[in-house]
Amino acid sequence: MECKYAVANRNSHIAKNATTIFDQIMTTYANGDLCARLLYNAMNRAYLERVSSYYSYWKEHQRSQPVDPYIEKDGVFMRSYPPLGESIRDLFDVASSNDQNPWNISDKERHTRETQSVGCRLTFAQDHTFDVLKNYMPKKIGATALWDCATETGEIATAVLVPTTKTKHFAHAAKRLADRSHFNPQVMYSDTWPIKKDFWPLLFPRGIEGRLGLFHYIQRITKTLRKKHVDYHEAITKLLDAVYSYHSEDFEAVITALKMGTLGRKKHSDSEIAEMRRTRLFRQRYAKYIRKVIRQSETMTQLLDDWFVRFKVSASDGAREAQGRVDPRAQQSLFTAETKGAIIECKKKARFLSDPLPLSDMYHVIAPNPNATHKLPQYLSRRVESKLESFHDNLSHFANCGMRSTLCDNLNLIIITH
């Protein structure tokens, strides 16, 4: 058995194979009851296998004497039972802080040090998330949000619970992050930039550039749209085209590979490629082969205005003529009452969206597999915000409504370091 699970004051211990599985299940959604049911099921199946083997042996050897009944299940030979779900959660919590292992450091301490060792040389993103508080009991811990940072590699550099989203409540954690000798970023992405732009230069005297995150910039508009509208996917495609363009050489290489049939299972025609580009399929399948070029602010504001005119269904006096339509099924427009205000704000913030570094420095390049017929490299963006939002998504799906704080800390540390 695992040494860390050999804790005192227990009437039974769990074998290594079982605890290895529990380490995976508990970090999925902390279901101790499922672990208990698996143990009971394993014992039941083991009993049935022994009964089957017992009678099979007698049948194989064709014994003439009557076969004695096999020992009744849960009979006099069994004095203890597997722990219940609550006991397994207690055991996992204690084991996470137990340093009785070959390296003499607990999982909690190891995960904490791994997070503290994360460095940065180029870009990082910082943000607040709220769904993770569902794991805790907010009134007892006095927190309303989690403030965290992700680096260009996707690693989480820090994650702390804070009473509010005010700067003063995460300033100490930000200062400790900036004090790391191996944490020397050049660019910071934020969903609220240029708000708090006077705070960050105080932490990094050698200078740091701030940028508005692309994910949140686009989300401010998309969350105001009606997703069931017939023109929704076309509108999203044209909105993204207004904010950024595809690198011409990368795009040309992908289109050539699609037409030649080296990227996919068949040769694509012009009409098939055009149809894919009107939906999200093209982005989902081939965006990893194409670098995104953020448009200049003046071009972006003009294209956003054109996009708004293209999909709005009514226009005020003196304004450009509306070109959108009402959904024939729901009799609703694509835009809601908040869309116009979101467009106005995004036009104001467009100048904070541009890349601070040359395009070649904004991507990690992954060489193609030697066996790949398309020979297209993949590009991993160093615009960190999407990686941070992916981490937030994992936390929100893990939310389990009211665990004890120590167990929740241990589970979240595992998510952070993995």
N, C-alpha and C positions, 0 to 999 in steps of 0.2 A: 504494500500500500504506500501511497504518497506520505512522506514524513509530515508534511504540513497539515494533513488531515488526521494525524494521530494526536488528538487533543484529549485533555484529562476530563474526568467526570462523565464518561460516556459508557453506556452498557454494551456498545457494539462499535465496530469499525467497518468502513466501507472499502472494498477492494479497489485497486488502482484502476482497473478497466472501467469501473463505474464512475469514479471521480473524474477520470479523463473526459467522459461523456458529459458529466454534470458541468464541467468547466465551460463547455460549449453551450449547453442549454441555458444555464444561468445567465450568461452574458448575452443571450438572445432576447429573453423577456422575463428573466428572474422567476421562472415558474418552478418553485420547489415542489408543488403538488404533483406536477408531471414527473419530476425525478422520483418521487415516492412511488407513483403508479408504475414507473418502469422497473423499479426494484421488485415490487410485488409481482409484476408480470414475469420477470426473469425467474423468480423463485417458483412460480406456478409452472412455467414451461420446463424448468429443470426437473420438477417432480414428475411431470408427464413423460419426459424422456427416460427417466429412471424406470418408471412403470413399464414403458414400452420395451426397454432393454431387458428387463427382468423376465417378462413373459415370452419375449422373442427367444431368449436363451433356452428356456424350457422347451419351446416348440422345436427349435433347431436340433436339440439333442434327443427329442422324442422320448422323454422320460415317461415311464409307465405310472409312477405314483402320482397322486393328485398334487396339483400345484398349490402351495400355501398362498393365501392372499397377501398381496404386498402391503407394507405398513400404511396404515391410514394417514392421509394428509392431515397436518396439524394435530398429530397424535401426541403421545407421551414424549417422543424424542425431540419436539420443538418447544423451546422455552422462551425465545425472543423473536421479535418481528422487526422489519425494516423501519427506519424513522419516518415520521410524517413530514409533510412539506415544510411546516414551520421549523422543525428541527434541522432539516437540510439547509434551509436559508441561514439559520444560526451557525451551522457548521461551516458553510461557505464563507460567511462573514468572518468567523474566527480564523479560518485557514488563510484568508487573504492577508491577515495581519500577523501570521505565524512565521517566525524566522527559523523554525526547525527544519531546515533543508540543507543540501550540500553546500550552498553558497552563502548561507547564514544571513540572508536578507529577505524580508517578506515581499510578497507580490505588490502590496500597497506601496512600500518604500521604493521598490524597483521601478514601478510605473511612474511614481512621482519624480524620481531622479531622471528617468528617460525624458519626461516632459521638460524638466528644467535644463536638460542638456541640448535641447533643440536650438540651433543657431540660424542665422539668416544673413545673406550677403547682398540680396538684391531687393526683393519685394515681400511685403506681408500685408495682411488684411485684418482689421479688427471690427467687431460687431457685438451686439447683444442678442441673446435668444431667450425665449420665455417658456417654451413647452417643457424643457427639462425640469422646471420647478414642479411639474406634476408628480415627479418621482418622490419629491420631498414633502414635508409638511410645512408650507411656507410660513405659517404663523409662528411655528416653533423656532425656525432658523433665522427669521427676520430678513429674508431675501425675496426679491421680486424678479430677478433676471440673472443670467450668467453672462459674464463678459469674457470673451476669448479671442485669441489671435491664431492665425494660420500663416505659414510661410510658403514660399514659392514651391517647395517640395510637397506641400499638402500636409505637413506635420503640424500638430497643434502645439504651439509654444507655451501657452498659458491658458488657464480656464479657472475663473474664480466667481463665486456667487457674490452678488452685490445687492444692497438695499434698494437702489434706484439706478437709473441710467445716467445720472449726473456725473460729470467729470470727477468730482471730488471723491466719489465712491469707488472708482477704479484707478485713481491716480497713483496710489501706492503700488498696486500690482503692475501698472505700466512702468513705473520708475524702476522696480526690481527687474523687469524684463529688459529695459534699456541698459541696466547696469551689467548685463552679461557681457563678458569680453568677446564672445563669439556671436553676438547679436548686433550686426552693423548694417541695417537696411538702407537702401537708397530711396525707396518709394513706399508709401503707405496708402492702401485702398480703404475707403470708408463709405458707408451708405449715406452719410450725412455731410460729406465734404461740400463746401468749405467751412461748415460749422466746426468749431473747436480748432481752427487752423492755427491759433496762437499758442495752443497748449503743447503740440507735438514738437516744435522746434526747441522747447525748453528741455525736453528729454534727450534730444539728439543734437548737441551743439555743433557737430560737424555738418549739419544740414540734412534735411529730408524733404522730399517732394510729396505732396498729397494729391490724390486723384479720387474722383467719384467712381464707385464700382459699376461696371457695365451691367451686371446682373440686376442690381436694384434700380438702376436707371431705366432699364427696359420694363422691369416689373411694375414701376409706378404707373405705366400706361396700360400694360396688359391686364392688370387686376381690375381696371375700370371697364373692361369690355365684357360683353355677354358671350360666354364660351359656346353656347348652343346656336349662335347665329350662323346662318349658312355661309357667310363670308369670313368667319373667324380665322380659319387657317390661312387663307389668302392674305388677310390683313396682317397677321403675325409675320408672314414672309416678307411683305413689303415694308413693314415697320423695321425689321432687322436690316433690310437693305438700305433704309434711310439712315441708320446709325453706323453701320460699318459695311465695307465691301470685301469681297474675297480677293486675295492676292492673285493677280492675273496669271502668273506662271503656274501656281499651284492649281488654280481652277482649270486652266487649259489642260494640264496633265491629267486631272480627274476625268474631264469630259472625253479626252482622247482614249483613256483606258476603258471608259464605259462603252464608247462606240466600237472599240476593237474587241471587246468582250474579255479583256484580261482582268477587269475588276467586276466580279460577279459571275453568274453562270451563263450569261448570254450577251449578245451584242444588242445594245440599246439604240433605238432610233431617236431622231431629233424630237419627235412628238412625245415619246416616252420620257425622255429626260426633262422636257418642259413640264410634263404632268407631275413628275416627282418634285420639281422645284416649286410647284404651287402648293405643295403640302410639306409636312415636317419630315417626310421620309428621306429627302436628300440630306438634310442636316443631320439626322440621326445616323445615317449610314456612312456619309462621306466627309462630314465636317472635320474629322480628325486628320484628314489628308490636306486640309486647306487652312492657311493662316488668315486671320481676320485683320483688316486694316481699318482702324477707327477713322472716320471721316473728320475733316476739319470742321470747326464749330459753325462757320457761316454756311457751309454746304449742308451740314446736318440740320440746322434750323429751317432752311428752305425746303429740304426734303420732308421734314416733319410736317411742315405746313401743307405741302402737297398731299401727303398721306392723310392728313385730317380732312382735307377737302374731298379726297377720293372716296372716303367711306362715311362722311356725314350725310344725313338725309334732309336737312333743312339749313338754310342760310339766312342771316339777318340782312337788312338793307345795306347795300354798299359792299357786302362781302362777296367773296368768290362763290360761284354757283356750286351747290352741293351735287355730288356725283354718286352718293351711296344709295342704298335701297333698304326697304323694310323687309325683314324676314317673312317670306310668304306663309310659313307655317305658324310662327308665333306672333306675327304682326308686331314685331319689336325691331327697333334699330340696333345696330351693333354697339353704338356708344351709349353710355349711361350719363347721368348728370355730372359725374366727376371727371369725365374724359377730357373736356376742354380745359379745365383747370390744370390737369396733369400735363397736358401738352404745353401749356404756357410756362409751367415751372421747369419742364425739361428743356425748353428752348433757352431759358435763363441759365441753366446749369450745363449746357452743352460744352462750354469752354473748359470745363473741369474734367472732361472725359478722355481727352487725347492721351496717347501713349507717351510716357516720359522718356522712353529709351528707344533706340532704333529697333525696327521690327525684328532684326536678326537676334537681338538680345531679349526679346519678349517671348521667345519660345524655346523649349527643349526639343531637339531633333532626335527622333528615334529612327535608326536606319531600317530599311525594309528587310523582311525575312529573305534569306538567299533563295528560298524555294518559291517565293511569291512571284507570280507572273506579271503583276502590275508594276513592280519596282518603285512604288511610291513611299516616301518616308512619312512617318506620322509626326504630328506636332502637338506638344503639350504646352498649353499656355501658362505664362508666368503671371497673368492677371489672376491674383490669388482668390478673389472673392467667391468664385464658383466652388472652389475647394472647401472654403469655410462654410458655405451654405450646404454643401453635401454633408459635412459633419453635423450641422444643425439638424438636417433631415434625419440622420441616424439617431440623434438624441430624441427628437420628437416622436419617432416611431417606437423608441424604447420606453417612453413615459408609461409608468405603471401605477400611478395614483397612490402615493402615500407609503413608500417604503421607509424603513428606519434610515436615519441619515448616514450611519457608518456603512451599511450595506450598499446604499446608493452611491456613496463616495467611491467605494471599491469597484463597483460595476462601471461607473462612469470613467474611472481611471483606465480600466481595461479598454473601453471604447476609444479613449483619447490616444492611447499608445498603439492602437491597432488600426 
